[in-house]
Amino acid sequence: MPINILMPALSPTMEKGNLAKWLKKEGDKVKSGDVIAEIETDKATMEVEAVDEGTIAKILVPEGTQDVAVNAIIAVLAGDGEDVKAAGAAADKPKPAAAEAPREVTKEAPKAAAAPAATAAKTPAPVAAPAPAAPASNGARVFASPLAKRLAKDAGIEIGRINGSGPHGRVIAKDVETAKSGVGLKALAASPSAPAGPSDQQIRALYKEADYEVIPHDGMRKTIAQRLTTSARDIPHFFLTVDCNIDKLLVAREEINASAPKNKEGKPAYKLSVNDFVIKALAVALQRVPDANVTWTDGAMLKHKVSDVSVAVSVPSGLITPVIRNAHIKTVSAISAEMKDLAARARARKLKPEEYQGGTSSVSNLGMYGIKDFTAVINPPQSTILAVGAGEQRAVVKNGKIEIANVMSVTMSCDHRAVDGALGAELVSAFRMLIENPVMMVV
C-alpha cells in the first residue's frame, strides 16, 4: 500500500518547520538513504533521507511552504509493484476524521512513532474509548497514556507541560523520560491575572504607517523570543561580576601564535583568540566546581560529568549557540579550530541539532564590539552563562602604586534554583584564577 512521508521532527523540541526544497519530483524512484528534501528549522537547514524504496507518487506540500507541522503528510510513496497514478490519486482524496496513524519513512523522525504507525497500517484499530485526559495548567485537555501520567507524577512534572510525540500528540512514557532532563517541556502558562501586552494593532497605531516597514518574524527570531522570554520570566537570575587581569594571557597567546607550525599552504596551523581561552577556562572551572555544573529540572538536579560549553554566535536574524563538547579535555588550539568550523556552518545554517543543543553552560562575548560589561540571559535549560566584555587597559593599584594593566570584566548569570550565591561566586572565582594564569589550564 502507499507509504506516507511525514514532516520529520529534527530535534526534540521541534513542532514545525519549513519545507525549503524538494530534491526529488513526482515520478522519481527513490531508495533507502536517498536525500529527498531539505527542511529548515529555526536554527539550521537539514537534509531528509528516505527509508523505504519506491516511487514518489504525489507531493502534497510544495517546496517553500512554511510552518509545516511535525508528522504532517508531505508526500506519498508508491511501493514496488504499486500503481503510481492510483497512489497519487488516492492521496488527493479527503481522509476520514478517524484516519489511521501514518507510516513514518524518514530517518530523522522519532522512531517511537514509527512502530505503532506501521502496526496500524496492517490491522484495523479496535474500537475503544479515548485515553482519559489530564488537565493542563492552562485548562486545556491533555491526552496521555496511564504509564506516562504515573511516571510524570512520580517525577513531579505536570503532565500538561510535556510535549507528546505519540499519535495525535499523546504523551507517552518516552516523553516523560525526556522531560526529566528539562527537554520537551512547554513554558509555564502566564498567570490569568497578568496584564496582557498591547496588540500588534495597538503598537502600530502609535506610529505613522509610512514611517515604518513591516518585516515578518522568521522561525529563528520567534524561537529566540519564546525561549528568552521564558528564561527571563521563569528563571530567578542573579549576577556576579569580576575584573580579570589578562596580561599573562595576552603574552601567552602571542607566544603560542608566533610559534604555531605551518600547514601545507604555508600559513599558521592555528591562531588563538582570547575567546578560545575563555571557553577553556570556563570548561575547567566547571570541573573544579562540579556542584555548579548542573541543570535544574522539576524532579531532580542533573549534575554533569563533562563540560560542554555553548558559545553564542551572531547569525542573520538572530543568534545560535554551537556547543564545544568535552571542552575541559581539549587543547586550546583544538577548541579554536572546532569553534571556527562551527561558527562558519552556523552562519550557513548547516549545523545539526546535536551541535547546538545540550550544553552545560554558555559563553556570550561582546568584547569585540567594545562593550565593557553586560549581563546575559540564561539559555534554558542551562543554569549559568558567562558574559565577557572587552579587554582594555585600565589603571589598577598594585602594592600601593597605580599601574596600567589589561583588564577584562566578566559577569556570570546564575539560576538561583540550581546555583546559590556562594556557589556561583566560587565558580566565577575559579574562572578568574584560570584566565589570569593560563598555564593552570593545562595542569
WORA-V880759 format. One record per backbone hydrogen bond with DSSP energy under -1.0 kcal/mol. CO is the residue of the C=O (numbers start at 1). NH is the residue of the N-H. E is the energy in kcal/mol with one decimal. If there is no record, write none. Layout:
# WORA-V880759
co nh e
CO NH E
CO NH E
This chain:
# WORA-V880759
co nh e
3 77 -3.3
5 74 -2.9
5 75 -1.4
7 71 -2.9
11 14 -1.2
15 70 -2.4
17 68 -3.5
18 20 -1.4
18 40 -3.1
19 64 -3.8
21 38 -2.7
25 28 -2.3
28 56 -2.7
30 54 -2.3
31 34 -2.3
34 50 -2.6
36 23 -2.5
36 24 -1.0
37 48 -2.6
38 20 -1.2
38 21 -1.6
39 46 -3.2
40 18 -2.8
44 41 -3.3
46 39 -3.2
48 36 -2.7
48 37 -1.1
49 107 -1.1
50 33 -3.1
54 30 -2.9
55 78 -3.4
56 27 -3.3
58 76 -2.7
62 65 -1.4
65 19 -2.6
68 17 -1.9
69 72 -1.9
72 7 -2.4
74 60 -1.7
74 61 -1.9
75 5 -3.1
76 57 -2.2
76 58 -1.5
77 3 -3.2
78 55 -2.6
79 82 -2.1
83 87 -2.2
84 88 -2.3
85 89 -2.5
86 90 -2.3
87 91 -1.4
97 99 -1.0
105 51 -1.2
111 115 -1.2
113 117 -1.0
114 118 -2.4
115 119 -2.0
116 120 -2.2
117 121 -1.2
119 122 -1.1
119 123 -1.9
134 142 -1.8
136 139 -1.8
140 136 -2.9
142 134 -2.9
143 171 -2.7
145 149 -2.3
146 150 -2.1
147 151 -2.6
148 152 -2.5
149 153 -2.2
150 154 -2.3
151 155 -1.9
152 157 -2.7
158 161 -2.0
159 162 -1.4
161 186 -3.9
166 169 -1.8
167 170 -1.3
170 166 -2.4
171 145 -2.4
172 176 -1.3
173 177 -2.0
174 178 -2.1
175 179 -2.3
176 180 -1.4
178 181 -1.4
178 183 -1.2
179 182 -2.0
184 163 -2.6
191 194 -1.9
199 203 -2.2
200 204 -2.7
201 205 -1.8
203 206 -1.5
204 207 -1.7
208 211 -2.0
209 212 -1.0
218 222 -2.2
219 223 -2.2
220 224 -2.6
221 225 -2.4
222 226 -2.4
223 227 -2.8
224 228 -2.5
225 229 -1.9
226 230 -2.2
227 231 -2.3
228 232 -2.8
229 233 -2.0
230 234 -2.9
231 235 -2.2
235 237 -1.4
236 416 -2.7
238 414 -2.7
240 412 -3.2
242 410 -2.5
244 408 -2.7
246 250 -2.5
247 251 -1.9
248 252 -2.6
249 253 -2.8
250 254 -2.1
251 255 -2.3
252 256 -2.7
253 257 -2.5
254 258 -2.1
255 259 -1.4
261 269 -3.2
263 266 -2.0
267 263 -3.0
273 277 -1.2
274 278 -2.0
275 279 -2.4
276 280 -1.9
277 281 -2.9
278 282 -2.5
279 283 -2.2
280 284 -2.4
281 285 -2.4
282 286 -2.2
283 287 -1.1
284 288 -1.9
285 289 -1.8
289 292 -2.0
290 293 -1.2
292 294 -1.5
293 304 -2.4
295 302 -2.9
300 297 -1.4
302 295 -1.9
307 327 -2.0
308 360 -3.1
308 361 -1.2
309 324 -2.9
310 363 -2.3
313 320 -2.1
315 318 -2.2
318 315 -2.3
320 313 -2.9
322 311 -2.5
324 309 -1.9
326 329 -1.5
331 335 -2.3
332 336 -2.4
333 337 -2.2
334 338 -2.4
335 339 -2.6
336 340 -2.0
337 341 -1.9
338 342 -2.7
339 343 -2.6
340 344 -2.0
341 345 -2.2
342 346 -2.2
343 347 -2.0
344 348 -1.0
345 350 -3.3
346 349 -1.4
349 45 -3.8
352 355 -2.2
353 356 -1.6
355 323 -2.6
361 310 -3.2
362 386 -2.7
363 312 -2.6
364 388 -2.8
366 369 -1.5
366 371 -1.5
367 370 -2.1
371 390 -2.8
379 382 -2.1
383 415 -2.3
385 413 -2.9
386 364 -2.9
387 411 -2.5
388 366 -2.2
392 407 -3.2
394 405 -2.4
396 403 -3.5
398 401 -1.9
401 398 -3.4
403 396 -3.3
405 394 -2.9
406 246 -2.6
407 392 -2.5
408 244 -2.9
409 389 -2.5
410 242 -2.3
411 387 -3.2
412 240 -2.0
413 385 -1.6
414 238 -1.3
415 418 -1.4
415 419 -3.1
420 424 -2.8
421 425 -2.4
422 426 -2.0
423 427 -2.0
424 428 -2.5
425 429 -2.0
426 430 -2.0
427 431 -2.1
428 432 -2.2
429 433 -2.4
430 434 -1.8
431 435 -2.7
432 436 -2.2
437 440 -2.4
438 441 -1.7
439 442 -1.3
